[in-house]
């Protein structure tokens, strides 16, 4: 039986109106709410994007807001906005507009907690905002195999006074903090991404008690000042270039009480021979079972390296360039499992310094193509002969004047 065309048109128009009304439920509630009021929602799925342009608290339970796969799902245009308990998904996939689950700019006193964010390009994007709290959230990007095609878990630019705490961040690109001040990143689990934390030109940033694994680099720090990386656990970085912590310049950088293991490079230091006013403090860390514990690029300068434990690493120290500059370092009181000296006065320190001398190692450190032959019988024989009867002066790469006899960190 054929239905009358007018009836079909009427039903289609009615369904469109009903769909539009349903899709605007949350936005209508926001529009009708008084400033600083509380909106409670539960047990529903809302297919819409919303704009919050007044102080509000939204408390959700068993509630999902799914965007239209164009633009951002939630846009915050007001200060004093608090969102909790919501499942947010369905942003667009355009990078030029930074499509995100939640986006904000020029606002203050915003809290997003106990939310699940997935199937969105970026998780949370905040520009030039202050007094932000992102806590107890689970954030993932699109399920894209190519990690560079995903969006950032959280992206901050020009923000101040931000707490990022107790979040589970997985299957994204980076936790990206750019040109921001007074940032605390604490007790997060970050996995299956590119950089666990990417911090560029920040001031007074602290990353502590984070667990970071399955990365290309656990923490990538570029520039900035007064940066503290403390009590983090970083392991299982990918590929031959995987790095636990990558330090590129910066003033007053503190790397303390971290455990770094199963990485290609534990800490990679890219410093300039001409750097002025910079200092790195690498203290009380455990470097274990890495291919290389400390990897220097162009200089070994301006470092305080003390009270660390070096255990089971294939190489303790490597440098990229030959005849690199070495100056203004304090290297002492570390435990090196390769140290073969004695402690006759029983003070806990070796009687002679621990020196890292390059014999045959110089071959592959000067030409990385030769690394293919590392640990082969011929390379081992060559290194043995060099050490037994050196036909050239070995290169002194690093010297610990007071090596410990026992590990210091437990």
DOTITI-139019 format. One record per residue (C-alpha): x, y, z; residue in three letters; residue number from 1. Coordinates in steps of 0.1 Angstrom, whole numbers. Example, Ala and Ser with C-alpha at 12.3 -4.5 7.8 and 13.67 -1.06 7.14 Angstrom:
# residues 2
+-------+-------+-------+---------+-----+
!    c1 !    c2 !    c3 ! residuo ! num !
+-------+-------+-------+---------+-----+
!   123 !   -45 !    78 !     ALA !   1 !
!   137 !   -11 !    71 !     SER !   2 !
+-------+-------+-------+---------+-----+
***
This chain:
# residues 410
+-------+-------+-------+---------+-----+
!    c1 !    c2 !    c3 ! residuo ! num !
+-------+-------+-------+---------+-----+
!     0 !     0 !     0 !     UNK !   1 !
!    15 !    33 !   -11 !     UNK !   2 !
!    14 !    62 !    14 !     UNK !   3 !
!     2 !    96 !     3 !     UNK !   4 !
!    32 !   119 !    -6 !     UNK !   5 !
!    17 !   147 !    16 !     UNK !   6 !
!    17 !   123 !    46 !     UNK !   7 !
!    53 !   113 !    39 !     UNK !   8 !
!    63 !   149 !    37 !     UNK !   9 !
!    45 !   157 !    70 !     UNK !  10 !
!    60 !   127 !    88 !     UNK !  11 !
!    95 !   137 !    76 !     UNK !  12 !
!    90 !   173 !    87 !     UNK !  13 !
!    77 !   161 !   121 !     UNK !  14 !
!   107 !   138 !   126 !     UNK !  15 !
!   130 !   167 !   117 !     UNK !  16 !
!   114 !   190 !   143 !     UNK !  17 !
!   114 !   163 !   170 !     UNK !  18 !
!   151 !   156 !   162 !     UNK !  19 !
!   160 !   192 !   164 !     UNK !  20 !
!   141 !   197 !   197 !     UNK !  21 !
!   158 !   166 !   211 !     UNK !  22 !
!   193 !   177 !   200 !     UNK !  23 !
!   189 !   211 !   217 !     UNK !  24 !
!   179 !   198 !   251 !     UNK !  25 !
!   212 !   206 !   269 !     UNK !  26 !
!   217 !   239 !   251 !     UNK !  27 !
!   181 !   250 !   260 !     UNK !  28 !
!   188 !   240 !   297 !     UNK !  29 !
!   219 !   261 !   296 !     UNK !  30 !
!   202 !   291 !   280 !     UNK !  31 !
!   174 !   290 !   305 !     UNK !  32 !
!   196 !   285 !   336 !     UNK !  33 !
!   204 !   314 !   358 !     UNK !  34 !
!   241 !   323 !   362 !     UNK !  35 !
!   260 !   303 !   388 !     UNK !  36 !
!   232 !   277 !   390 !     UNK !  37 !
!   236 !   239 !   390 !     UNK !  38 !
!   223 !   217 !   362 !     UNK !  39 !
!   218 !   180 !   371 !     UNK !  40 !
!   214 !   155 !   342 !     UNK !  41 !
!   213 !   118 !   342 !     UNK !  42 !
!   206 !    87 !   321 !     UNK !  43 !
!   206 !   101 !   287 !     UNK !  44 !
!   225 !   106 !   254 !     UNK !  45 !
!   224 !   140 !   238 !     UNK !  46 !
!   233 !   145 !   202 !     UNK !  47 !
!   244 !   181 !   201 !     UNK !  48 !
!   272 !   206 !   206 !     UNK !  49 !
!   268 !   232 !   234 !     UNK !  50 !
!   282 !   266 !   242 !     UNK !  51 !
!   285 !   276 !   279 !     UNK !  52 !
!   285 !   314 !   281 !     UNK !  53 !
!   277 !   319 !   318 !     UNK !  54 !
!   290 !   307 !   351 !     UNK !  55 !
!   274 !   272 !   356 !     UNK !  56 !
!   280 !   238 !   372 !     UNK !  57 !
!   269 !   208 !   352 !     UNK !  58 !
!   267 !   175 !   372 !     UNK !  59 !
!   261 !   144 !   351 !     UNK !  60 !
!   255 !   108 !   359 !     UNK !  61 !
!   253 !    80 !   332 !     UNK !  62 !
!   251 !   108 !   307 !     UNK !  63 !
!   267 !   111 !   272 !     UNK !  64 !
!   269 !   141 !   250 !     UNK !  65 !
!   278 !   132 !   214 !     UNK !  66 !
!   288 !   159 !   190 !     UNK !  67 !
!   280 !   162 !   154 !     UNK !  68 !
!   315 !   153 !   143 !     UNK !  69 !
!   320 !   189 !   132 !     UNK !  70 !
!   338 !   214 !   154 !     UNK !  71 !
!   341 !   210 !   192 !     UNK !  72 !
!   316 !   194 !   214 !     UNK !  73 !
!   316 !   218 !   243 !     UNK !  74 !
!   328 !   254 !   240 !     UNK !  75 !
!   333 !   272 !   273 !     UNK !  76 !
!   331 !   310 !   269 !     UNK !  77 !
!   327 !   320 !   305 !     UNK !  78 !
!   347 !   318 !   337 !     UNK !  79 !
!   335 !   298 !   367 !     UNK !  80 !
!   323 !   267 !   348 !     UNK !  81 !
!   324 !   233 !   364 !     UNK !  82 !
!   317 !   200 !   346 !     UNK !  83 !
!   317 !   166 !   362 !     UNK !  84 !
!   306 !   130 !   354 !     UNK !  85 !
!   300 !   134 !   317 !     UNK !  86 !
!   309 !   112 !   288 !     UNK !  87 !
!   320 !   135 !   259 !     UNK !  88 !
!   327 !   123 !   224 !     UNK !  89 !
!   321 !   130 !   187 !     UNK !  90 !
!   342 !   161 !   178 !     UNK !  91 !
!   353 !   170 !   143 !     UNK !  92 !
!   387 !   160 !   129 !     UNK !  93 !
!   401 !   193 !   117 !     UNK !  94 !
!   435 !   203 !   131 !     UNK !  95 !
!   433 !   239 !   119 !     UNK !  96 !
!   403 !   246 !   141 !     UNK !  97 !
!   416 !   223 !   169 !     UNK !  98 !
!   383 !   203 !   171 !     UNK !  99 !
!   381 !   190 !   206 !     UNK ! 100 !
!   358 !   175 !   232 !     UNK ! 101 !
!   361 !   206 !   253 !     UNK ! 102 !
!   376 !   239 !   242 !     UNK ! 103 !
!   381 !   272 !   261 !     UNK ! 104 !
!   399 !   305 !   257 !     UNK ! 105 !
!   404 !   335 !   279 !     UNK ! 106 !
!   385 !   321 !   309 !     UNK ! 107 !
!   392 !   314 !   345 !     UNK ! 108 !
!   382 !   290 !   373 !     UNK ! 109 !
!   372 !   261 !   352 !     UNK ! 110 !
!   370 !   225 !   364 !     UNK ! 111 !
!   366 !   193 !   344 !     UNK ! 112 !
!   366 !   162 !   365 !     UNK ! 113 !
!   354 !   126 !   365 !     UNK ! 114 !
!   347 !   128 !   328 !     UNK ! 115 !
!   353 !   103 !   300 !     UNK ! 116 !
!   365 !   118 !   268 !     UNK ! 117 !
!   370 !    96 !   237 !     UNK ! 118 !
!   365 !    96 !   199 !     UNK ! 119 !
!   374 !   132 !   197 !     UNK ! 120 !
!   405 !   147 !   180 !     UNK ! 121 !
!   417 !   167 !   209 !     UNK ! 122 !
!   406 !   161 !   244 !     UNK ! 123 !
!   408 !   194 !   262 !     UNK ! 124 !
!   421 !   226 !   246 !     UNK ! 125 !
!   427 !   257 !   267 !     UNK ! 126 !
!   443 !   290 !   255 !     UNK ! 127 !
!   451 !   320 !   276 !     UNK ! 128 !
!   431 !   307 !   306 !     UNK ! 129 !
!   439 !   305 !   343 !     UNK ! 130 !
!   430 !   286 !   374 !     UNK ! 131 !
!   421 !   254 !   357 !     UNK ! 132 !
!   416 !   219 !   372 !     UNK ! 133 !
!   415 !   187 !   351 !     UNK ! 134 !
!   411 !   158 !   375 !     UNK ! 135 !
!   401 !   121 !   375 !     UNK ! 136 !
!   393 !   120 !   338 !     UNK ! 137 !
!   399 !    94 !   312 !     UNK ! 138 !
!   409 !   109 !   278 !     UNK ! 139 !
!   416 !    92 !   245 !     UNK ! 140 !
!   417 !   105 !   209 !     UNK ! 141 !
!   404 !    88 !   178 !     UNK ! 142 !
!   415 !    51 !   175 !     UNK ! 143 !
!   441 !    60 !   149 !     UNK ! 144 !
!   470 !    36 !   144 !     UNK ! 145 !
!   494 !    64 !   133 !     UNK ! 146 !
!   502 !    82 !   165 !     UNK ! 147 !
!   510 !   116 !   148 !     UNK ! 148 !
!   474 !   116 !   133 !     UNK ! 149 !
!   459 !   117 !   168 !     UNK ! 150 !
!   452 !   148 !   188 !     UNK ! 151 !
!   466 !   159 !   221 !     UNK ! 152 !
!   451 !   146 !   254 !     UNK ! 153 !
!   452 !   181 !   269 !     UNK ! 154 !
!   467 !   211 !   251 !     UNK ! 155 !
!   476 !   243 !   270 !     UNK ! 156 !
!   488 !   275 !   255 !     UNK ! 157 !
!   496 !   306 !   275 !     UNK ! 158 !
!   477 !   293 !   306 !     UNK ! 159 !
!   484 !   300 !   343 !     UNK ! 160 !
!   478 !   280 !   375 !     UNK ! 161 !
!   467 !   246 !   361 !     UNK ! 162 !
!   463 !   213 !   380 !     UNK ! 163 !
!   463 !   181 !   359 !     UNK ! 164 !
!   459 !   153 !   383 !     UNK ! 165 !
!   448 !   116 !   385 !     UNK ! 166 !
!   439 !   113 !   348 !     UNK ! 167 !
!   442 !    82 !   326 !     UNK ! 168 !
!   455 !    94 !   292 !     UNK ! 169 !
!   459 !    68 !   265 !     UNK ! 170 !
!   458 !    64 !   227 !     UNK ! 171 !
!   465 !   100 !   220 !     UNK ! 172 !
!   494 !   121 !   209 !     UNK ! 173 !
!   508 !   144 !   237 !     UNK ! 174 !
!   500 !   161 !   269 !     UNK ! 175 !
!   511 !   194 !   255 !     UNK ! 176 !
!   520 !   224 !   277 !     UNK ! 177 !
!   532 !   255 !   258 !     UNK ! 178 !
!   543 !   289 !   272 !     UNK ! 179 !
!   524 !   284 !   304 !     UNK ! 180 !
!   531 !   292 !   340 !     UNK ! 181 !
!   526 !   274 !   374 !     UNK ! 182 !
!   516 !   240 !   361 !     UNK ! 183 !
!   513 !   209 !   383 !     UNK ! 184 !
!   510 !   175 !   364 !     UNK ! 185 !
!   506 !   149 !   391 !     UNK ! 186 !
!   498 !   112 !   395 !     UNK ! 187 !
!   486 !   106 !   359 !     UNK ! 188 !
!   490 !    74 !   339 !     UNK ! 189 !
!   500 !    82 !   303 !     UNK ! 190 !
!   504 !    55 !   278 !     UNK ! 191 !
!   503 !    45 !   241 !     UNK ! 192 !
!   512 !    80 !   227 !     UNK ! 193 !
!   540 !   100 !   212 !     UNK ! 194 !
!   553 !   122 !   240 !     UNK ! 195 !
!   539 !   116 !   275 !     UNK ! 196 !
!   545 !   152 !   284 !     UNK ! 197 !
!   556 !   178 !   259 !     UNK ! 198 !
!   566 !   210 !   277 !     UNK ! 199 !
!   578 !   240 !   257 !     UNK ! 200 !
!   590 !   273 !   271 !     UNK ! 201 !
!   571 !   270 !   303 !     UNK ! 202 !
!   579 !   285 !   337 !     UNK ! 203 !
!   575 !   268 !   371 !     UNK ! 204 !
!   562 !   234 !   358 !     UNK ! 205 !
!   563 !   204 !   380 !     UNK ! 206 !
!   556 !   168 !   368 !     UNK ! 207 !
!   555 !   144 !   397 !     UNK ! 208 !
!   544 !   108 !   405 !     UNK ! 209 !
!   533 !   101 !   369 !     UNK ! 210 !
!   535 !    67 !   353 !     UNK ! 211 !
!   545 !    70 !   316 !     UNK ! 212 !
!   551 !    41 !   292 !     UNK ! 213 !
!   547 !    29 !   256 !     UNK ! 214 !
!   560 !    62 !   242 !     UNK ! 215 !
!   585 !    76 !   218 !     UNK ! 216 !
!   596 !    99 !   246 !     UNK ! 217 !
!   583 !    99 !   281 !     UNK ! 218 !
!   589 !   136 !   288 !     UNK ! 219 !
!   602 !   161 !   262 !     UNK ! 220 !
!   613 !   194 !   277 !     UNK ! 221 !
!   623 !   222 !   254 !     UNK ! 222 !
!   634 !   255 !   270 !     UNK ! 223 !
!   616 !   270 !   299 !     UNK ! 224 !
!   628 !   277 !   335 !     UNK ! 225 !
!   622 !   263 !   370 !     UNK ! 226 !
!   611 !   228 !   357 !     UNK ! 227 !
!   609 !   199 !   382 !     UNK ! 228 !
!   605 !   163 !   371 !     UNK ! 229 !
!   603 !   143 !   403 !     UNK ! 230 !
!   592 !   108 !   413 !     UNK ! 231 !
!   580 !    97 !   379 !     UNK ! 232 !
!   582 !    62 !   365 !     UNK ! 233 !
!   591 !    60 !   328 !     UNK ! 234 !
!   596 !    28 !   309 !     UNK ! 235 !
!   591 !     9 !   277 !     UNK ! 236 !
!   598 !    36 !   251 !     UNK ! 237 !
!   596 !    26 !   215 !     UNK ! 238 !
!   621 !    21 !   187 !     UNK ! 239 !
!   659 !    26 !   188 !     UNK ! 240 !
!   653 !    63 !   195 !     UNK ! 241 !
!   629 !    60 !   224 !     UNK ! 242 !
!   638 !    83 !   252 !     UNK ! 243 !
!   627 !    84 !   289 !     UNK ! 244 !
!   634 !   122 !   293 !     UNK ! 245 !
!   646 !   145 !   266 !     UNK ! 246 !
!   661 !   178 !   278 !     UNK ! 247 !
!   667 !   205 !   253 !     UNK ! 248 !
!   680 !   237 !   269 !     UNK ! 249 !
!   662 !   254 !   298 !     UNK ! 250 !
!   672 !   271 !   330 !     UNK ! 251 !
!   671 !   254 !   364 !     UNK ! 252 !
!   660 !   220 !   354 !     UNK ! 253 !
!   655 !   195 !   382 !     UNK ! 254 !
!   653 !   157 !   374 !     UNK ! 255 !
!   651 !   140 !   407 !     UNK ! 256 !
!   639 !   107 !   422 !     UNK ! 257 !
!   627 !    93 !   389 !     UNK ! 258 !
!   629 !    56 !   378 !     UNK ! 259 !
!   637 !    52 !   342 !     UNK ! 260 !
!   641 !    17 !   327 !     UNK ! 261 !
!   637 !    -3 !   295 !     UNK ! 262 !
!   644 !    28 !   273 !     UNK ! 263 !
!   668 !    32 !   244 !     UNK ! 264 !
!   680 !    64 !   261 !     UNK ! 265 !
!   673 !    71 !   297 !     UNK ! 266 !
!   680 !   108 !   295 !     UNK ! 267 !
!   690 !   125 !   263 !     UNK ! 268 !
!   706 !   159 !   268 !     UNK ! 269 !
!   707 !   183 !   238 !     UNK ! 270 !
!   728 !   212 !   251 !     UNK ! 271 !
!   747 !   239 !   233 !     UNK ! 272 !
!   784 !   245 !   239 !     UNK ! 273 !
!   776 !   282 !   242 !     UNK ! 274 !
!   746 !   280 !   265 !     UNK ! 275 !
!   746 !   306 !   293 !     UNK ! 276 !
!   728 !   307 !   326 !     UNK ! 277 !
!   715 !   271 !   323 !     UNK ! 278 !
!   718 !   243 !   348 !     UNK ! 279 !
!   705 !   208 !   349 !     UNK ! 280 !
!   703 !   189 !   382 !     UNK ! 281 !
!   700 !   151 !   377 !     UNK ! 282 !
!   699 !   136 !   411 !     UNK ! 283 !
!   687 !   105 !   430 !     UNK ! 284 !
!   674 !    88 !   399 !     UNK ! 285 !
!   675 !    51 !   391 !     UNK ! 286 !
!   686 !    42 !   355 !     UNK ! 287 !
!   682 !     5 !   349 !     UNK ! 288 !
!   682 !   -18 !   319 !     UNK ! 289 !
!   684 !     9 !   293 !     UNK ! 290 !
!   704 !     7 !   261 !     UNK ! 291 !
!   720 !    40 !   272 !     UNK ! 292 !
!   715 !    57 !   306 !     UNK ! 293 !
!   728 !    92 !   297 !     UNK ! 294 !
!   730 !   103 !   261 !     UNK ! 295 !
!   747 !   137 !   253 !     UNK ! 296 !
!   743 !   153 !   219 !     UNK ! 297 !
!   767 !   182 !   214 !     UNK ! 298 !
!   782 !   191 !   248 !     UNK ! 299 !
!   786 !   179 !   284 !     UNK ! 300 !
!   782 !   212 !   302 !     UNK ! 301 !
!   764 !   227 !   331 !     UNK ! 302 !
!   752 !   195 !   347 !     UNK ! 303 !
!   750 !   184 !   383 !     UNK ! 304 !
!   748 !   146 !   382 !     UNK ! 305 !
!   749 !   132 !   417 !     UNK ! 306 !
!   735 !   103 !   438 !     UNK ! 307 !
!   720 !    83 !   409 !     UNK ! 308 !
!   721 !    45 !   405 !     UNK ! 309 !
!   732 !    31 !   371 !     UNK ! 310 !
!   722 !    -6 !   370 !     UNK ! 311 !
!   722 !   -30 !   341 !     UNK ! 312 !
!   725 !    -5 !   313 !     UNK ! 313 !
!   742 !   -16 !   282 !     UNK ! 314 !
!   760 !    18 !   281 !     UNK ! 315 !
!   763 !    42 !   309 !     UNK ! 316 !
!   772 !    73 !   288 !     UNK ! 317 !
!   771 !    80 !   251 !     UNK ! 318 !
!   778 !   111 !   231 !     UNK ! 319 !
!   769 !   119 !   195 !     UNK ! 320 !
!   797 !   142 !   184 !     UNK ! 321 !
!   835 !   136 !   189 !     UNK ! 322 !
!   856 !   161 !   207 !     UNK ! 323 !
!   826 !   176 !   224 !     UNK ! 324 !
!   830 !   204 !   250 !     UNK ! 325 !
!   830 !   194 !   286 !     UNK ! 326 !
!   828 !   221 !   313 !     UNK ! 327 !
!   811 !   232 !   345 !     UNK ! 328 !
!   799 !   198 !   356 !     UNK ! 329 !
!   796 !   183 !   391 !     UNK ! 330 !
!   796 !   145 !   387 !     UNK ! 331 !
!   800 !   126 !   419 !     UNK ! 332 !
!   785 !   101 !   444 !     UNK ! 333 !
!   767 !    80 !   418 !     UNK ! 334 !
!   766 !    42 !   419 !     UNK ! 335 !
!   779 !    25 !   388 !     UNK ! 336 !
!   776 !   -12 !   386 !     UNK ! 337 !
!   806 !   -14 !   363 !     UNK ! 338 !
!   829 !     2 !   389 !     UNK ! 339 !
!   857 !   -21 !   398 !     UNK ! 340 !
!   875 !    -2 !   425 !     UNK ! 341 !
!   879 !    -8 !   462 !     UNK ! 342 !
!   869 !    10 !   494 !     UNK ! 343 !
!   898 !     5 !   518 !     UNK ! 344 !
!   888 !    32 !   543 !     UNK ! 345 !
!   852 !    19 !   544 !     UNK ! 346 !
!   836 !    53 !   538 !     UNK ! 347 !
!   812 !    40 !   512 !     UNK ! 348 !
!   830 !    56 !   483 !     UNK ! 349 !
!   856 !    41 !   459 !     UNK ! 350 !
!   892 !    49 !   465 !     UNK ! 351 !
!   897 !    59 !   429 !     UNK ! 352 !
!   874 !    78 !   405 !     UNK ! 353 !
!   851 !    60 !   381 !     UNK ! 354 !
!   861 !    70 !   346 !     UNK ! 355 !
!   843 !    62 !   314 !     UNK ! 356 !
!   869 !    57 !   287 !     UNK ! 357 !
!   861 !    51 !   251 !     UNK ! 358 !
!   883 !    25 !   233 !     UNK ! 359 !
!   867 !     6 !   205 !     UNK ! 360 !
!   834 !    23 !   215 !     UNK ! 361 !
!   846 !    54 !   198 !     UNK ! 362 !
!   841 !    36 !   165 !     UNK ! 363 !
!   803 !    33 !   167 !     UNK ! 364 !
!   798 !    65 !   187 !     UNK ! 365 !
!   816 !    84 !   160 !     UNK ! 366 !
!   799 !    65 !   132 !     UNK ! 367 !
!   765 !    52 !   142 !     UNK ! 368 !
!   763 !    29 !   112 !     UNK ! 369 !
!   788 !     7 !   130 !     UNK ! 370 !
!   764 !     2 !   159 !     UNK ! 371 !
!   751 !   -27 !   139 !     UNK ! 372 !
!   783 !   -46 !   150 !     UNK ! 373 !
!   780 !   -37 !   187 !     UNK ! 374 !
!   785 !   -68 !   209 !     UNK ! 375 !
!   796 !   -90 !   180 !     UNK ! 376 !
!   826 !  -112 !   186 !     UNK ! 377 !
!   849 !   -91 !   164 !     UNK ! 378 !
!   839 !   -59 !   181 !     UNK ! 379 !
!   844 !   -74 !   215 !     UNK ! 380 !
!   878 !   -87 !   205 !     UNK ! 381 !
!   888 !   -53 !   192 !     UNK ! 382 !
!   877 !   -36 !   224 !     UNK ! 383 !
!   896 !   -62 !   245 !     UNK ! 384 !
!   928 !   -56 !   226 !     UNK ! 385 !
!   924 !   -18 !   228 !     UNK ! 386 !
!   921 !   -20 !   266 !     UNK ! 387 !
!   949 !   -45 !   270 !     UNK ! 388 !
!   974 !   -27 !   248 !     UNK ! 389 !
!   959 !     6 !   236 !     UNK ! 390 !
!   974 !    18 !   204 !     UNK ! 391 !
!   958 !    52 !   208 !     UNK ! 392 !
!   949 !    74 !   238 !     UNK ! 393 !
!   913 !    65 !   250 !     UNK ! 394 !
!   888 !    93 !   251 !     UNK ! 395 !
!   878 !   104 !   286 !     UNK ! 396 !
!   841 !   109 !   284 !     UNK ! 397 !
!   830 !   113 !   320 !     UNK ! 398 !
!   845 !   111 !   355 !     UNK ! 399 !
!   828 !   105 !   388 !     UNK ! 400 !
!   853 !   115 !   415 !     UNK ! 401 !
!   835 !    98 !   443 !     UNK ! 402 !
!   817 !    67 !   430 !     UNK ! 403 !
!   795 !    49 !   455 !     UNK ! 404 !
!   801 !    13 !   464 !     UNK ! 405 !
!   764 !     5 !   470 !     UNK ! 406 !
!   732 !    18 !   454 !     UNK ! 407 !
!   718 !    49 !   472 !     UNK ! 408 !
!   682 !    48 !   460 !     UNK ! 409 !
!   657 !    21 !   470 !     UNK ! 410 !
+-------+-------+-------+---------+-----+
***
